[in-house]
Amino acid sequence: MIGVIRGGVLCALIGMLAACGGSNDASDASASTSATSTTSTTSTSSTGLVASASTAMIPSATRIVDSALNVWTVGSGVVYENGVAAGYSANVALLLYFGGTIYQESDSCLWWAWSGNAWVSSSNPAANITPACGAAAAAAGTAGTSTTTSASTASPTGSFGIQVKGDTFVSAIDGSTVQIVGTNISGLETGSTSRWASFADAGSAFWSKVLNYDGQGVNTVRLPLNEASWLNYTCYDSGTGAAGKLYTAAPGGGYTPDPAGVYQATVRKAVADATAAGLYVILDLHWGSPNNAEGQPLCPIGQPGFADADHSLAFWKSVADTFKGNPAVIFELFNEPFGSNVYKNWVDGADGAGPDAITLRDGGAYYPFVEQDNAAHNAIKTIGLTWQVAGMQQMLDTIRGEGATNVVLSAPIGWAGEIETWLATKPTDSAGQLGVAWHVYGYKKGDGPPLAVLAAGFPIAITETYGLRAIGGYSWAASQGIGYAWWGWNDWGDQPLSAELARAPWYASTAP
């Protein structure tokens, strides 16, 4: 199957290059391959030349020569005309000449046609062409479905921001490669008795000191968030007694997650100051909780096994609408999905996706509800409740529905660790701005799974780690363009300062 470009040239062609107006020299002939099929159709272009379409998979070629003898190639996700960049083509799976027009298909089965100066949303030019993106992706979205985002919107904008280009993060300013190097700063995910004030008081001077801290290249901060605090609905204890330790009591036996009404303003100011200082900001949904059997929202008291349909979709709708105008903000859909916290439900066989991994993508009814209790040293608590999971696809669709084209990261199952399941359970992104949020805490399955993700055309950001020795260290990550963010830049007095921790350049530092 024709795949996504990674660090090279990959095109496909309907028919022989010569039939599309190409020259007849040996190099052009060698770049063309005949399709093997029992059925084909022909279409006459506006120039009178004939291009053939086959029902089989389209053969590979190194370049396309159109009827005007323009040479079209693709390299590292960029389409070139006669050696000059013609436009950015996100996650190109297929480039072809058909009926006098150059087309390209993304790995999400969306088609674009070259209008002469820009890529415009299109449809499959020949219905009998097998999509290069594969049947699974084709089923997820209809070819030619219009979208508010075209391939050209991922071109450099001149504004500070970050984008996905194939398996790489790039600067929105000039398209140069970006390796995420960052740290988590915790506190916004917990209840109203926590550290919100430190974020409100930080100011632009603090965030300016974080950028390239101590010359170590820090360019990103990750801020964990709490959906109840953001939405500020009255919530209720789950029976653990933890809600009263984290939130302010409200009339009627409930609790108010944001009694002073300052949470959203605090987050907005922190993001504005950090991005103004030149930092990319990852916002992740860290704490959440569904409704109980009586329909009352439960108070988040730690990390749940999945995002919940009762509140997480509303959270992302609001967050996306708030930050869609800031391309330096990255949305991480859900922190550490663990479902039932049972390995056989994560991974089926050597690397297949188990039932929890499928639920992570698709959502749906789930039993029981499993969460951590932050007030009891993050002990796992199980509540006998059937609840509705918000799948990664639902959350991503909610963000895109707000018109937000920001980079989005989705995590694999297994506390975001089982990256070998990610390709089989990833959501489909109409904007082509999807990457992986991977958490590495002693991963022992080698570098094959992450390299497979890169080869499929998706970038990786390790958004939490205590060290990367198990997968080759920071130098290996840098060599693959994989970013990383340390957990975390907080001194709670109980984190081990081991030799492994010392591998992070700022491990013993006090936040500026």
LUMLO-664674 format. One record per residue (C-alpha): residue number from 0; z, x, y. Coordinates in steps of 0.05 Angstrom, whole numbers, plus 5000, padded with zeros to 4 digits. Example, Ala and Ser with C-alpha at 12.3 -4.5 7.8 and 13.67 -1.06 7.14 Angstrom:
<atoms>
[atom 0 [5156 5246 4910]]
[atom 1 [5143 5273 4979]]
</atoms>
This chain:
<atoms>
[atom 0 [5000 5000 5000]]
[atom 1 [4983 5026 5069]]
[atom 2 [5048 5044 5103]]
[atom 3 [5075 5057 5172]]
[atom 4 [5058 5122 5207]]
[atom 5 [5110 5177 5205]]
[atom 6 [5093 5242 5238]]
[atom 7 [5018 5240 5223]]
[atom 8 [4954 5201 5226]]
[atom 9 [4943 5136 5187]]
[atom 10 [4886 5087 5199]]
[atom 11 [4846 5038 5157]]
[atom 12 [4774 5016 5162]]
[atom 13 [4734 4955 5141]]
[atom 14 [4669 4982 5114]]
[atom 15 [4637 5050 5123]]
[atom 16 [4645 5086 5189]]
[atom 17 [4570 5094 5195]]
[atom 18 [4561 5019 5192]]
[atom 19 [4608 5012 5252]]
[atom 20 [4565 5059 5294]]
[atom 21 [4596 5125 5273]]
[atom 22 [4558 5189 5265]]
[atom 23 [4533 5211 5197]]
[atom 24 [4563 5281 5194]]
[atom 25 [4603 5304 5135]]
[atom 26 [4671 5298 5169]]
[atom 27 [4659 5224 5184]]
[atom 28 [4635 5211 5114]]
[atom 29 [4696 5244 5084]]
[atom 30 [4742 5202 5128]]
[atom 31 [4716 5138 5097]]
[atom 32 [4734 5108 5031]]
[atom 33 [4701 5049 4997]]
[atom 34 [4742 4988 4981]]
[atom 35 [4749 4968 4909]]
[atom 36 [4741 4894 4905]]
[atom 37 [4702 4841 4869]]
[atom 38 [4695 4798 4931]]
[atom 39 [4676 4815 5002]]
[atom 40 [4647 4782 5063]]
[atom 41 [4608 4810 5121]]
[atom 42 [4612 4797 5196]]
[atom 43 [4560 4817 5247]]
[atom 44 [4589 4848 5310]]
[atom 45 [4564 4836 5381]]
[atom 46 [4523 4899 5374]]
[atom 47 [4487 4874 5313]]
[atom 48 [4523 4924 5268]]
[atom 49 [4553 4899 5204]]
[atom 50 [4625 4910 5183]]
[atom 51 [4647 4889 5113]]
[atom 52 [4714 4857 5097]]
[atom 53 [4744 4862 5029]]
[atom 54 [4797 4820 4995]]
[atom 55 [4827 4884 4967]]
[atom 56 [4874 4929 5004]]
[atom 57 [4835 4963 5060]]
[atom 58 [4821 5037 5045]]
[atom 59 [4851 5094 5085]]
[atom 60 [4812 5134 5136]]
[atom 61 [4830 5186 5186]]
[atom 62 [4793 5155 5245]]
[atom 63 [4748 5098 5268]]
[atom 64 [4684 5105 5307]]
[atom 65 [4665 5041 5343]]
[atom 66 [4596 5016 5362]]
[atom 67 [4598 5054 5428]]
[atom 68 [4613 5118 5390]]
[atom 69 [4685 5120 5416]]
[atom 70 [4731 5155 5366]]
[atom 71 [4797 5118 5353]]
[atom 72 [4855 5153 5319]]
[atom 73 [4929 5141 5311]]
[atom 74 [4985 5193 5314]]
[atom 75 [5060 5181 5315]]
[atom 76 [5051 5109 5334]]
[atom 77 [5003 5122 5392]]
[atom 78 [4931 5098 5392]]
[atom 79 [4881 5148 5420]]
[atom 80 [4810 5135 5445]]
[atom 81 [4769 5200 5446]]
[atom 82 [4834 5240 5444]]
[atom 83 [4866 5204 5503]]
[atom 84 [4926 5158 5493]]
[atom 85 [4899 5087 5498]]
[atom 86 [4965 5051 5491]]
[atom 87 [5029 5050 5452]]
[atom 88 [5025 5016 5384]]
[atom 89 [5093 5001 5354]]
[atom 90 [5101 5012 5279]]
[atom 91 [5026 5014 5267]]
[atom 92 [5010 4995 5195]]
[atom 93 [4935 4985 5204]]
[atom 94 [4880 5004 5253]]
[atom 95 [4811 4974 5241]]
[atom 96 [4744 4960 5273]]
[atom 97 [4719 4889 5260]]
[atom 98 [4667 4846 5295]]
[atom 99 [4660 4895 5352]]
[atom 100 [4734 4898 5368]]
[atom 101 [4789 4948 5352]]
[atom 102 [4850 4915 5320]]
[atom 103 [4918 4940 5300]]
[atom 104 [4971 4908 5257]]
[atom 105 [5046 4923 5261]]
[atom 106 [5091 4928 5200]]
[atom 107 [5117 4858 5216]]
[atom 108 [5047 4828 5205]]
[atom 109 [5033 4816 5278]]
[atom 110 [4962 4832 5301]]
[atom 111 [4938 4859 5368]]
[atom 112 [4868 4867 5395]]
[atom 113 [4846 4922 5444]]
[atom 114 [4821 4886 5507]]
[atom 115 [4792 4949 5538]]
[atom 116 [4854 4968 5577]]
[atom 117 [4913 4937 5539]]
[atom 118 [4934 4909 5472]]
[atom 119 [4936 4832 5471]]
[atom 120 [4968 4786 5419]]
[atom 121 [4916 4767 5367]]
[atom 122 [4909 4741 5297]]
[atom 123 [4884 4769 5232]]
[atom 124 [4809 4779 5246]]
[atom 125 [4790 4764 5174]]
[atom 126 [4833 4716 5135]]
[atom 127 [4817 4749 5069]]
[atom 128 [4846 4816 5090]]
[atom 129 [4910 4833 5052]]
[atom 130 [4962 4851 5105]]
[atom 131 [4981 4924 5103]]
[atom 132 [5053 4905 5118]]
[atom 133 [5059 4872 5050]]
[atom 134 [5070 4802 5023]]
[atom 135 [5145 4800 5037]]
[atom 136 [5136 4813 5111]]
[atom 137 [5076 4767 5115]]
[atom 138 [5118 4710 5087]]
[atom 139 [5171 4722 5139]]
[atom 140 [5123 4713 5198]]
[atom 141 [5053 4684 5205]]
[atom 142 [5000 4733 5226]]
[atom 143 [4978 4721 5296]]
[atom 144 [5042 4686 5318]]
[atom 145 [5046 4694 5392]]
[atom 146 [5105 4731 5421]]
[atom 147 [5129 4747 5491]]
[atom 148 [5128 4821 5473]]
[atom 149 [5062 4858 5463]]
[atom 150 [5054 4929 5438]]
[atom 151 [5043 4952 5509]]
[atom 152 [5114 4931 5531]]
[atom 153 [5141 4989 5490]]
[atom 154 [5102 5038 5533]]
[atom 155 [5142 5083 5581]]
[atom 156 [5166 5040 5639]]
[atom 157 [5193 5093 5686]]
[atom 158 [5261 5060 5683]]
[atom 159 [5322 5089 5648]]
[atom 160 [5326 5059 5579]]
[atom 161 [5314 5070 5505]]
[atom 162 [5261 5044 5458]]
[atom 163 [5239 5047 5386]]
[atom 164 [5173 5082 5371]]
[atom 165 [5160 5085 5296]]
[atom 166 [5219 5122 5264]]
[atom 167 [5242 5151 5330]]
[atom 168 [5283 5131 5391]]
[atom 169 [5247 5148 5455]]
[atom 170 [5261 5147 5529]]
[atom 171 [5234 5088 5567]]
[atom 172 [5223 5134 5626]]
[atom 173 [5170 5179 5595]]
[atom 174 [5167 5166 5520]]
[atom 175 [5202 5231 5502]]
[atom 176 [5243 5234 5438]]
[atom 177 [5317 5216 5443]]
[atom 178 [5369 5235 5393]]
[atom 179 [5431 5192 5402]]
[atom 180 [5493 5236 5408]]
[atom 181 [5554 5195 5425]]
[atom 182 [5623 5170 5412]]
[atom 183 [5659 5104 5403]]
[atom 184 [5711 5083 5455]]
[atom 185 [5753 5030 5423]]
[atom 186 [5795 4975 5456]]
[atom 187 [5748 4919 5475]]
[atom 188 [5746 4892 5405]]
[atom 189 [5820 4876 5400]]
[atom 190 [5861 4820 5432]]
[atom 191 [5884 4809 5503]]
[atom 192 [5946 4852 5491]]
[atom 193 [5902 4914 5483]]
[atom 194 [5867 4965 5526]]
[atom 195 [5820 4923 5569]]
[atom 196 [5852 4948 5634]]
[atom 197 [5832 5020 5619]]
[atom 198 [5759 4998 5619]]
[atom 199 [5767 4957 5682]]
[atom 200 [5797 5017 5718]]
[atom 201 [5751 5070 5691]]
[atom 202 [5699 5068 5746]]
[atom 203 [5634 5106 5752]]
[atom 204 [5669 5173 5758]]
[atom 205 [5697 5167 5687]]
[atom 206 [5629 5151 5656]]
[atom 207 [5596 5207 5694]]
[atom 208 [5644 5256 5661]]
[atom 209 [5627 5228 5592]]
[atom 210 [5553 5245 5600]]
[atom 211 [5541 5312 5566]]
[atom 212 [5616 5320 5558]]
[atom 213 [5635 5393 5556]]
[atom 214 [5562 5411 5549]]
[atom 215 [5558 5378 5481]]
[atom 216 [5498 5332 5494]]
[atom 217 [5535 5266 5494]]
[atom 218 [5486 5213 5518]]
[atom 219 [5512 5149 5486]]
[atom 220 [5576 5108 5483]]
[atom 221 [5590 5052 5434]]
[atom 222 [5634 4995 5457]]
[atom 223 [5660 4948 5402]]
[atom 224 [5667 4876 5424]]
[atom 225 [5705 4813 5404]]
[atom 226 [5667 4747 5402]]
[atom 227 [5728 4704 5416]]
[atom 228 [5746 4744 5478]]
[atom 229 [5675 4740 5503]]
[atom 230 [5668 4665 5492]]
[atom 231 [5742 4651 5507]]
[atom 232 [5752 4589 5464]]
[atom 233 [5821 4568 5441]]
[atom 234 [5834 4597 5372]]
[atom 235 [5886 4588 5317]]
[atom 236 [5924 4631 5269]]
[atom 237 [5896 4639 5199]]
[atom 238 [5964 4638 5167]]
[atom 239 [5977 4712 5172]]
[atom 240 [6018 4708 5236]]
[atom 241 [5975 4762 5267]]
[atom 242 [5945 4719 5323]]
[atom 243 [6010 4718 5361]]
[atom 244 [6011 4794 5362]]
[atom 245 [5941 4799 5391]]
[atom 246 [5930 4739 5436]]
[atom 247 [5966 4696 5488]]
[atom 248 [5998 4631 5464]]
[atom 249 [5965 4567 5490]]
[atom 250 [5989 4495 5491]]
[atom 251 [5980 4458 5425]]
[atom 252 [5995 4516 5379]]
[atom 253 [5933 4556 5393]]
[atom 254 [5919 4621 5429]]
[atom 255 [5876 4641 5488]]
[atom 256 [5834 4703 5476]]
[atom 257 [5822 4718 5550]]
[atom 258 [5878 4684 5590]]
[atom 259 [5860 4717 5656]]
[atom 260 [5785 4705 5648]]
[atom 261 [5768 4779 5658]]
[atom 262 [5736 4801 5592]]
[atom 263 [5663 4789 5608]]
[atom 264 [5670 4820 5677]]
[atom 265 [5704 4880 5647]]
[atom 266 [5649 4891 5596]]
[atom 267 [5594 4881 5648]]
[atom 268 [5625 4931 5695]]
[atom 269 [5635 4983 5640]]
[atom 270 [5563 4976 5619]]
[atom 271 [5536 4978 5690]]
[atom 272 [5577 5041 5707]]
[atom 273 [5560 5076 5642]]
[atom 274 [5485 5064 5646]]
[atom 275 [5484 5081 5719]]
[atom 276 [5515 5148 5699]]
[atom 277 [5457 5160 5651]]
[atom 278 [5489 5138 5586]]
[atom 279 [5459 5092 5534]]
[atom 280 [5508 5038 5513]]
[atom 281 [5513 5008 5444]]
[atom 282 [5547 4939 5443]]
[atom 283 [5568 4918 5373]]
[atom 284 [5599 4854 5347]]
[atom 285 [5662 4883 5317]]
[atom 286 [5713 4826 5310]]
[atom 287 [5698 4753 5296]]
[atom 288 [5723 4695 5255]]
[atom 289 [5696 4627 5233]]
[atom 290 [5726 4558 5240]]
[atom 291 [5779 4536 5191]]
[atom 292 [5773 4475 5145]]
[atom 293 [5796 4430 5203]]
[atom 294 [5741 4456 5248]]
[atom 295 [5788 4497 5291]]
[atom 296 [5765 4568 5310]]
[atom 297 [5807 4621 5276]]
[atom 298 [5830 4679 5319]]
[atom 299 [5796 4745 5301]]
[atom 300 [5850 4793 5276]]
[atom 301 [5806 4850 5251]]
[atom 302 [5738 4862 5220]]
[atom 303 [5711 4803 5179]]
[atom 304 [5665 4811 5119]]
[atom 305 [5605 4780 5156]]
[atom 306 [5588 4750 5223]]
[atom 307 [5601 4675 5227]]
[atom 308 [5552 4621 5246]]
[atom 309 [5606 4582 5283]]
[atom 310 [5611 4633 5340]]
[atom 311 [5569 4696 5329]]
[atom 312 [5503 4664 5348]]
[atom 313 [5533 4637 5413]]
[atom 314 [5561 4706 5425]]
[atom 315 [5494 4741 5418]]
[atom 316 [5458 4688 5458]]
[atom 317 [5505 4700 5516]]
[atom 318 [5507 4776 5509]]
[atom 319 [5431 4781 5503]]
[atom 320 [5422 4738 5565]]
[atom 321 [5472 4781 5603]]
[atom 322 [5442 4849 5586]]
[atom 323 [5368 4835 5573]]
[atom 324 [5352 4864 5641]]
[atom 325 [5383 4932 5623]]
[atom 326 [5339 4971 5574]]
[atom 327 [5393 5024 5566]]
[atom 328 [5435 4974 5527]]
[atom 329 [5428 4973 5451]]
[atom 330 [5452 4912 5411]]
[atom 331 [5485 4927 5343]]
[atom 332 [5485 4861 5307]]
[atom 333 [5548 4868 5266]]
[atom 334 [5595 4926 5255]]
[atom 335 [5613 4936 5182]]
[atom 336 [5591 4880 5135]]
[atom 337 [5630 4882 5070]]
[atom 338 [5626 4810 5045]]
[atom 339 [5672 4804 4985]]
[atom 340 [5690 4878 4988]]
[atom 341 [5665 4884 4916]]
[atom 342 [5615 4939 4902]]
[atom 343 [5575 4902 4848]]
[atom 344 [5562 4847 4900]]
[atom 345 [5534 4900 4947]]
[atom 346 [5489 4940 4902]]
[atom 347 [5454 4912 4841]]
[atom 348 [5435 4970 4795]]
[atom 349 [5421 5039 4823]]
[atom 350 [5399 5017 4892]]
[atom 351 [5380 4944 4889]]
[atom 352 [5408 4893 4937]]
[atom 353 [5466 4852 4909]]
[atom 354 [5483 4780 4929]]
[atom 355 [5526 4802 4988]]
[atom 356 [5467 4843 5015]]
[atom 357 [5422 4781 5011]]
[atom 358 [5474 4739 5047]]
[atom 359 [5478 4793 5101]]
[atom 360 [5405 4781 5117]]
[atom 361 [5399 4706 5105]]
[atom 362 [5468 4678 5120]]
[atom 363 [5492 4612 5089]]
[atom 364 [5554 4582 5058]]
[atom 365 [5603 4634 5031]]
[atom 366 [5670 4634 4996]]
[atom 367 [5722 4662 5008]]
[atom 368 [5734 4688 5078]]
[atom 369 [5756 4761 5076]]
[atom 370 [5781 4800 5137]]
[atom 371 [5823 4858 5158]]
[atom 372 [5890 4847 5191]]
[atom 373 [5895 4896 5249]]
[atom 374 [5968 4878 5260]]
[atom 375 [5984 4900 5188]]
[atom 376 [5949 4968 5188]]
[atom 377 [5882 4935 5173]]
[atom 378 [5903 4908 5105]]
[atom 379 [5850 4864 5072]]
[atom 380 [5867 4789 5075]]
[atom 381 [5832 4736 5035]]
[atom 382 [5832 4663 5058]]
[atom 383 [5809 4607 5011]]
[atom 384 [5756 4579 5058]]
[atom 385 [5683 4562 5050]]
[atom 386 [5649 4582 5115]]
[atom 387 [5580 4594 5144]]
[atom 388 [5555 4665 5150]]
[atom 389 [5508 4683 5207]]
[atom 390 [5453 4726 5177]]
[atom 391 [5423 4787 5210]]
[atom 392 [5358 4750 5217]]
[atom 393 [5391 4692 5253]]
[atom 394 [5427 4738 5302]]
[atom 395 [5364 4778 5316]]
[atom 396 [5323 4715 5327]]
[atom 397 [5377 4690 5375]]
[atom 398 [5372 4754 5416]]
[atom 399 [5296 4752 5418]]
[atom 400 [5299 4678 5436]]
[atom 401 [5333 4698 5501]]
[atom 402 [5274 4742 5519]]
[atom 403 [5314 4806 5506]]
[atom 404 [5270 4864 5483]]
[atom 405 [5327 4914 5478]]
[atom 406 [5333 4959 5417]]
[atom 407 [5371 4924 5362]]
[atom 408 [5408 4958 5305]]
[atom 409 [5424 4924 5239]]
[atom 410 [5473 4952 5188]]
[atom 411 [5468 4953 5112]]
[atom 412 [5521 4922 5067]]
[atom 413 [5581 4961 5043]]
[atom 414 [5618 4974 5108]]
[atom 415 [5550 4993 5137]]
[atom 416 [5546 5049 5086]]
[atom 417 [5498 5029 5030]]
[atom 418 [5434 5048 5067]]
[atom 419 [5395 5047 5002]]
[atom 420 [5396 4970 5006]]
[atom 421 [5372 4966 5079]]
[atom 422 [5297 4963 5069]]
[atom 423 [5304 4906 5019]]
[atom 424 [5348 4866 5065]]
[atom 425 [5327 4884 5136]]
[atom 426 [5311 4828 5185]]
[atom 427 [5241 4822 5215]]
[atom 428 [5236 4838 5289]]
[atom 429 [5180 4806 5329]]
[atom 430 [5190 4858 5384]]
[atom 431 [5184 4918 5338]]
[atom 432 [5249 4947 5367]]
[atom 433 [5292 4949 5304]]
[atom 434 [5332 5008 5279]]
[atom 435 [5388 5021 5229]]
[atom 436 [5462 5026 5244]]
[atom 437 [5490 5069 5189]]
[atom 438 [5563 5088 5179]]
[atom 439 [5575 5154 5143]]
[atom 440 [5644 5167 5114]]
[atom 441 [5630 5213 5055]]
[atom 442 [5564 5181 5031]]
[atom 443 [5549 5210 4962]]
[atom 444 [5479 5186 4946]]
[atom 445 [5440 5242 4978]]
[atom 446 [5388 5242 5033]]
[atom 447 [5335 5204 4994]]
[atom 448 [5356 5134 5019]]
[atom 449 [5357 5152 5093]]
[atom 450 [5292 5191 5087]]
[atom 451 [5260 5129 5055]]
[atom 452 [5281 5087 5115]]
[atom 453 [5249 5138 5162]]
[atom 454 [5186 5141 5120]]
[atom 455 [5181 5065 5126]]
[atom 456 [5179 5073 5202]]
[atom 457 [5250 5056 5225]]
[atom 458 [5297 5101 5264]]
[atom 459 [5370 5112 5244]]
[atom 460 [5432 5117 5287]]
[atom 461 [5497 5135 5252]]
[atom 462 [5540 5093 5297]]
[atom 463 [5606 5114 5263]]
[atom 464 [5625 5178 5226]]
[atom 465 [5681 5228 5216]]
[atom 466 [5630 5281 5196]]
[atom 467 [5563 5289 5162]]
[atom 468 [5577 5343 5111]]
[atom 469 [5559 5298 5053]]
[atom 470 [5487 5288 5078]]
[atom 471 [5474 5358 5106]]
[atom 472 [5513 5361 5170]]
[atom 473 [5495 5351 5243]]
[atom 474 [5438 5401 5239]]
[atom 475 [5405 5360 5183]]
[atom 476 [5413 5297 5223]]
[atom 477 [5381 5330 5284]]
[atom 478 [5323 5357 5242]]
[atom 479 [5308 5285 5220]]
[atom 480 [5317 5255 5289]]
[atom 481 [5378 5216 5265]]
[atom 482 [5430 5202 5319]]
[atom 483 [5505 5198 5309]]
[atom 484 [5566 5172 5345]]
[atom 485 [5637 5195 5329]]
[atom 486 [5693 5147 5313]]
[atom 487 [5727 5150 5358]]
[atom 488 [5748 5177 5425]]
[atom 489 [5817 5146 5422]]
[atom 490 [5883 5180 5407]]
[atom 491 [5926 5132 5368]]
[atom 492 [5968 5189 5341]]
[atom 493 [5951 5176 5268]]
[atom 494 [5880 5203 5259]]
[atom 495 [5876 5266 5216]]
[atom 496 [5852 5329 5250]]
[atom 497 [5822 5362 5190]]
[atom 498 [5768 5415 5183]]
[atom 499 [5719 5358 5173]]
[atom 500 [5738 5328 5239]]
[atom 501 [5730 5395 5273]]
[atom 502 [5655 5390 5260]]
[atom 503 [5649 5340 5316]]
[atom 504 [5645 5379 5381]]
[atom 505 [5695 5335 5419]]
[atom 506 [5742 5318 5362]]
[atom 507 [5805 5344 5395]]
[atom 508 [5785 5326 5466]]
[atom 509 [5818 5277 5511]]
[atom 510 [5770 5226 5540]]
[atom 511 [5755 5247 5612]]
</atoms>
